């Protein structure tokens, strides 16, 4: 229960701080508490695993806790910082809600680190330690599947590297099939009240996605000239033939219908206006009514007008295609007439803004990747280890994109957030593995021996923490809100792929390209203050 208590304290501190600064809970901030709990438990698992390992070499719980902090503080700090950097990348987006979520979650992760590393090791010393393996000599050595797998990888690394390259190529192909798109109704199940109401509004009314065509001229009454009204008619005819357009309304609709009523001939509604006097006469009639129907569409001086277009919820991608084609037609028809054109309305800003948000977040994600792996190079003091940590963490991210294609999910602002969070989580396993590898070769062990000890000491914690993350985020699949469902599913897929990549690809890469002998900067003289687990392990060697 100690890990749960540690992450509970972290969550209470973050939520209390949010209340103190006036931050409210919303659809994004609601994710922060479970996010901190799941991530905090992962660090706790690694601390407990190392504490148990240290207890196998000392009877002092305090000494074991001290050695655990000495060995794990930097690795856990790195995992927390990388996760925090991934979340902080959301600050590049233009949405205020994303900014707040990025700040809260990134700071919350570091608070969880401080609480976990400060509370858990000391708290464990107050409880009876688990029975160490060395106190049970009659128990045969257990079969460790992680060590068995690592041994086979070290014997024949190239088939695993080749398989990883082939799998990455397949993932890249699938990832390229993913489209950038977002529709309002993608956020709801088909039996949801909001989904049903929106469809009803589209069938019976004008829908919920307006697109406004704004016309402007410096010449008075220019927008009521027959040639301008004829251009508006052409645009409306084009729009009404497009899929996804529910209807259009403009000043010409009222003028044509009223003229047909006055002429007593319904077919007169399709005739173009012959002169400005004809239009002005109709306008004078409208001005005598209690409510001028042209008022919402044309200004009194005739310099500004608008055309209302009702769009169905066909998605941002289809809307952008329509908007681009419409923009070309508007420029071709109105520029020769000296009329300026602009587009507005949710149908326009929502579709264009989606692309801006998605590409902003992707750009910030790329920056976060460079920052994270740059930090690994600096803190591990090795370009080679930093570069070798990249492939095992790129594969899960690209694989998640391929999974989105298989599941028919689109890339939008909601799903891009997943990658900002997944980036920090993906490198956690590699960080713990590389940190332990650095520790082992620092004590003078050869490469294969060090990797087998990494598998025995850290491999189990990596598996347990990975499974914990998958189960924790998997709970979100039971949410009634579709974005939260996808959030949990995609992060679970990323963590699962990262677990396999860390256990298989990372050892194979280290086996082939890690130094044959421990680099000088990794060597460390053994002193009485060194970890008992590390000292006693120095005489052990794996049997081939």
N, C-alpha and C positions, 0 to 999 in steps of 0.2 A: 504493500500500500504506500510505501514511501515515494515512489515515482509519481503516483497519483496525487499525493499530498504536495509534492514539489510543483507540479504543473498547475495544481489548483491554486496555490499561492501566487504563482505568476499570473494566472488569469484574473484573479481578484485584484491584484495590483494594477494591471492594465485597464480593467473595466472601471475601477475606482478613479484612476487618473483621467479616463475619458469623461467620467461624470464631473470631475473637478474642473476640467477645461471647457465643459459645455458641449462635448461631442455626443451626438445622438446615435442611437442604433438604427441602422438602415439595412437594406438588402445586402450590402457588402460588409458593413461592420458586424453584422450578425455572424459572419464566418470567422471573425477574429478569435473568439474564445475557443471553439473546437480546433481551430488551426494551431493555436499555441499549445493546446493540450497534446495534440497528436505529435507535433514537432518536439515538444519537451520530453515526452515519453521516449522518443527515439534516442536522445542524448542520455537519458537515464539508463537505458538498456546497456549502452556501451560502458557507462561508469560502473554499473553493477557487475557486468561481465569481467571487467578488469579487476575490480575489487575481489571477486571470487578467485581470480587467477593469482592475485598477490597473496591471498590467504593460504594458498598452497605452499608458500615458501616462508611464512612467518606466523607466529602465534599471536602477534600483537595486532589487534584490530586498528589501533591508532596508526601504527607504522604502515599497515596495508592501505588505510585510507589516504595517508600522506603520499605514499608511492602512487596510488591511483590518480590523485590530483596532479602530481608531478608529471605523470605519463600522459594523461588525457586532457589536461587543461587547454593546451595549444590546439589539439585536434578538434575538440568540441568548440573552441573559440572560432576556428576556421569554418566549421560547418555552420555555425550560427551567423557568422559574418557573410558567408556566401548566400545563405538564405535571405538575410536582411538586404543584401545588395540586389538580389533578384526582385524582391518586393519593392524596394525603393525605385526600381526602374519604372514603376507605374507613375512616378512624378512627372515623367516627360509627357504623358497624355494631357489632353486639354479638358478633361472632365474633372470637376471639383470633387465629386464623390470618389473618383479613382485616386486623386491626390491624398485625400484624408485616409483612405484605406491603405495606401502605400506607406504613409508616415506611421500610422498606428501599428500596422503589422510588422514593419521593419524594426521599430523601436521595441515592440512587444517581444520579438524574437530575442533581442539582446537582453531584455529584462529576464526572460525565461532562462537564458544561459547563466546569468549572474546568480539567479535564485537556485538553479539546479546544481551548479558547480560549488556554490557556497553552502547549500543546505544538505544535499544528499549524502556526500561522503562522510560528513561529520555525524549526520543522523544515523547512518548505518552502524557506527561504532557503539551505539547504545543497545543494539540488538544482538542476539546470539548469532554467531557466524554460521554459515552452512558447513556441513561436514566436508572437509577437504578430501580430495582423492588420495592424498598421501597417507591419510589416517585409515584407509581401507585397503591394505595390501592384498587381501584375499580376493578383491574384485578384479576381474580381468579387464584389460584396456578395452574401452568401447570402440566400436567401429564408428569412425567419423566420416560421413559421406563428403564433407567439404574438403577434408584433407585428402581423401581418396581421389576426388575430382581434380584437385590441384596437382597431385602427383602425376596424374595422367596428362594434364595440360603441360606440365613442365617437361615430360618425356617427349611429347610430340606437339609443340606449340603451333607449328605452321598450319596444320589443318584447321585449328580453331581460329587463327587469324584470317585464313582464307575464307572460312565460313562467315566470319564477321563482316568481311569486305563485301561478300556476295549479298548478305542480308541487308547491309547498309545500302547497297545499290537498289535492292528491291524496295526498301523503305523510301529512298529518295524518289523513285518512280511513283509510288503511291502518294507521297507528300505533294508532288507536283500536280496531282489531280484535284487537290483541295481548292475550293473556290472561296473567295472573299465575298460573303453575302450575309444579310441579316433581314429577317422579317419579324414584324411585331408578334405575329401569332406563333412564331417558333418558340416563344417563351412560355407557352401554355399547352396543356393537354387538350385534345379535341373535345372532351366532355367538360372542360372548365367553363364557368359562366362568362369570363372575359372573352374566350374564344367564340362561344356561341353568339354573344352580343355583337361582337365585331362583324362576324359573318352576316348577321341579320341587318346591321347598319349598311353593309355593302350591298345587300340584295334590295333593301327597301328605301335606303336614303343615299347619301353621297359618300359613304365610307368614312374613314378616319384619317386619310392621308391626303391633305389638300396640296396642290401645286398651283402657284400663282404666277402668271405671266404679267409683268409690269411693263407698260408702254409709256414713254415720256418724249415730249417734244418742246422746243422753245417757242414754237409758233402757236398763238391762240387758236383754239378749235381745230387744230390740225388732226387730232385723233378722231374727229367726226367727219373728216373728208371722205368722200365715196371710195377713193382708191385705198385709203388706210382700212376702211371697214371691209373692203373686198379682201385685203390681205388677212384680216382677222378671220373672215369666213373660210379662207383657204386653210389657215392653221387649225381651225376647229374641225373642218372636214378631215384633215389628216389625223388629228388626235382621236376622233371618234372611231376611226378604223383600226386603232392600235389596241392590242391585247393589254389588259390591265387598266384601261381607262374606262371609268364608270360613266363619265359624262363631262360636258363643259358648259359654262355659262359666260356670256359676254354681252356688251351693250347691243351688238348686232342682233342677238336673239329677240330682245324686246322690240327693237325697231322693225325687224322683218315681220314678226307676228302681228304687231299693231297695224302695219301697213296692209297686210293681207286682210285684217278685219275691216279696215276702212274701205278697201277696194271690193270687199265681198267676194274675193277669189282666193281660196286657200293656196293655189299655185303661185300667187304673187309673193308668197313668203320666200320663195327660192330665187326671186329676181334680184339682181344687183341694184343698188341705188344709182339713180341717173344723175343727180346733181346735189350740190351742197344745200340748195334751197329746200329740196325734198327732206333731207335729214333735219334741217333746222326747223321745218314746220312740224315734224314729228316730235322734236324735242320741246317745242313750245307747248304742244298738247300735253306732254308728260308733266311739264312744270306747273300746269294748272290742277293737277291731281293732288289729293291729300298727301300721298307719298310717292315721290318721283322714283320710278323703278330704275332709272339710270344713275341715281345718286350713289349707290354702293360701287359703281363701276367706272364712272367718269367724273372728273372734277368739274366745277362750274365753268372754269376757263377753257376746258377742253384740251389741256396740255398733258394730263395724266389719265391713264385708264388701266384697267386690269382685265385679264381673262382668267376665270376660275376653272381649274381642272381637278376633277375628283379621281384619285387613283385607288385601286384596290391594293391589298397587302401582298404584292407579288414578290417582294424582296428588294433589297437595295441594288443588287446586280442588274436585275431586269429594269428597275427604275432608272438606273444610270444609263443604260443603253437607250431607253426612250428619251431621256433628257439630252443626251449627246446628239441624237438625231433631230430632236426638236430644236436644239440650239442652232444647228446648221440651217434648218429651214427658216427660223426666225431671222437670222442674220441675212439670209438671201432675200427674204421678202421685205424686211423693214429698213435695212440700211439704205437702199436706193431711195426710200421715201423720207429719209432724214429723221427717222424715229429710233430712239434708243430703246433697247430691250434688256430686261433683267429678270431673273427667276428667283422665286422666294417660296415660302411655305414649307411645312414639314416634309412633304414629299421630296423636296429638293435638298434642304439642309440636312435632313436625316440620312439621305443616301450619300451625298457628297461628304458629309461629316464622318460617316462610318469609315470610308476609305482613309480619311485623314487620321482618325483615331487609331485604326489598325496599323497603318504604316508608321505612325509615331511610336506606337508600342513596340512594333517589330524593330525599329531603329534603336529604341532604348534597350531592348532585349539584347541586341548585338553588342551594344556598349557594355552591358552588364557581363556578357560572356568574356569580353576582353579584360575587364576589371578583375573578374573572379580568377581566371587562369593566370593573369599577371600576378595576383596575390599569391597563388600557389607557387609560382616560380620564385618569387622573392622569399617567401617564408620557408620553403623547402630548400632554398639556396641551390637549385639545380634546374637548368633549362630542360634537361632531359626528362626529369620526373614531371615537370610541369607540362611538357608536350605530350608525354605518355598518358597523362590524365584526361586529355581532350577526347580521343575517340570513344572510350567507354561511356562518356557522358553526352556525346553528340548522338550516338545511336538511339538512346531512349527518346530524345526529343523528336528526332526525325521519325522514329517508329510511331510515336503518338500521333503525328500528323498523318501518317499512313493509316493508322487506326481510325482517325476521323473520316478519312475518305471511305473506308470500308463501312462505317456506320452511317454514312450519309450526312455527317455534320459539316457545317460551314465554318470558315474562319471569320470570326467577328470579334468585337470588343470583349465579349464575355469569355470566349475561348482563348484569346490571346493572354488574358490575365492568368490562365492556367499555366502557361509556359513561363511567365515571370516567376511564379511560385515554384514550379517544377524544376526550374534551372538550379535554384539553390538546394532543393532536396536531392536532385540527381547526383550532385558531386559529393554528397555526404559520405557515401560508401567508399568512394575513391580516396577521399581525404583520410579517413580512418585507416584504410589499407596502406596508403603511401606513408602516413605518419608512423605506423608500426614497422613498415619495411625500413624506413629511415632509421628508426630506433635499433632494429636488429642488425643492420649492416654497420651501424655506428659502434656496435660491440664486436666487430671483426668477423661476423659470420659471412660465409659465402652466399652467393645469390640464391641458389636453390634452397639451401638450408633456411635462409631468412624468409623466403616465400612460404615454405611449409609451416614455419612457426607463425607467420601472419595468418595463414588459413586456420591453424589450430586456435590461436588466441583471439583473433578479431573476426574471423569468418562467421562464427556462430552469432556474434552480436550483430553483424551486418544483416544476416538472414532474419533474425528475430525482429530487429528494428524495421527492416523492409516489410516484413509480413504485418507488423503492427501498423505501419503507415497505410498499407493497402486496406486493412480491415477498418482502420479509423476513417479514412476518406470514403471507403465503400459504403459506410452507413448513410452517407449523403444521397446515395441512390434511392433511398426511401422517401426523399423529400417530394412534396407535391409541386415544387417550383422547378421547372425544367432546367434553367441555368445551373441551379445547385446540383441537380442530378448529374449533369454533364461535367460540372466541376469535379465532383467526387470520382466519377468514372475515369476521366482523362488523367487526373493525378494518380489514381490507382494504377492505370496502365503504364504511366511513365515510371512509377516506382518499381513496378514488376519488371519492366524491361531493364531498368537500371540495376536491379538486383542480379539479374542474369548476366548483364554486361560486366558488372564489377567482379563477379565470381569467376567468369570465364575469360573475357577479353583482357581485363586488366592484368591477371597473372601471365597470360600468354605474351603480352607486349613487354612486360617487365623481364620475362625469361629471355626474350630475344634481344632487347635493346638496353636493358639496364646494365650498369658497369659490371664487367667480369669480376673485378675486385672492388672492395669498398672504397669509394673516393676519399681522399685525405680529409676533406672538410666534414665527412660523416664520422670519421674515427673519433672515439672518445675514450679517455682513460677511465678505467673502472676504479671507483673510489668507494670508501665505506658508505657513502651516502647514496650509492646507486641502488636501484630497485632490486630487492631480493629476487624477484621473479626473473629479472634480466640477468643477474649475476649467476644464479644457479643454472639458468638455461644456457649459459655460455658454453658449458661442457657437453651439452646434448647435441647429437647429430642424428638426422633421420636415416633410417636404414633404407637403402634403395632396393 
